[in-house]
Amino acid sequence: MRSNMAPTPPLALCDHDAAGMVELKPVLLSVYKKVYEALLGDPFFAPDRFWQRLEAYAKWPGFALVAGWVDDSMVGYTLGYTLPERSAWWRGFRGNVVPELLKEDGSRTFAVTQLMVLPDWRRRGYAHRLHDALLADRAEERATLLVKPDNIPARTAYLSWGWRKFGELQPFDDAPVYESLIYSFR
């Protein structure tokens, strides 16, 4: 029986720091615009606002970016940083958890702020490889991320990779309400 699926080319993973992120700005924004094309009319998802958030994340300790390449084309990337002590990350949190779980000490939680793969390159395991590369060998005890509840493919993938729902969170006044997920490293 013949499969009509195209073969999956190998994905090359490249780690970058904040300076590397700035060097990759044009291609990072290009991927972002294609992935978020349907939402770009919303000011929260505007590319300039997105880049401002990335620049803010890149200033924090533990910042990491992993880009995935097929030949000379970036097909996706993921990034995050370690939540600082007294982080504002949990502002806007909605959920029934012990308040102590929302306190950061500067080394407890790694925040995954983006994970995206271009539409033509999805369903090949690339997102999972990017995810695992970003979280490999982290010193923190847990990670967190936000996912839109109606993004069923992403939500389903995260839950299958060991994440669990922690609550809901609206990170900015003009942002959507996301599901807050937690992943334990231990």
Sequence and secondary structure as in RCSB ss.txt:
>XXXX:A:sequence
MRSNMAPTPPLALCDHDAAGMVELKPVLLSVYKKVYEALLGDPFFAPDRFWQRLEAYAKWPGFALVAGWVDDSMV
GYTLGYTLPERSAWWRGFRGNVVPELLKEDGSRTFAVTQLMVLPDWRRRGYAHRLHDALLADRAEERATLLVKPD
NIPARTAYLSWGWRKFGELQPFDDAPVYESLIYSFR
>XXXX:A:secstr
    S      EEEEE HHHHHHTHHHHHHHHHHHTGGGTTSGGG HHHHHHHHHHHHTSTT EEEEEEETTEEE
EEEEEEE  TT STTTTEES   GGGG   SSSEEEEEEEEE GGG SSSHHHHHHHHHHTT  SSEEEEEE TT
 HHHHHHHHHTT EEEEEE  STTS  EEEEEEE  
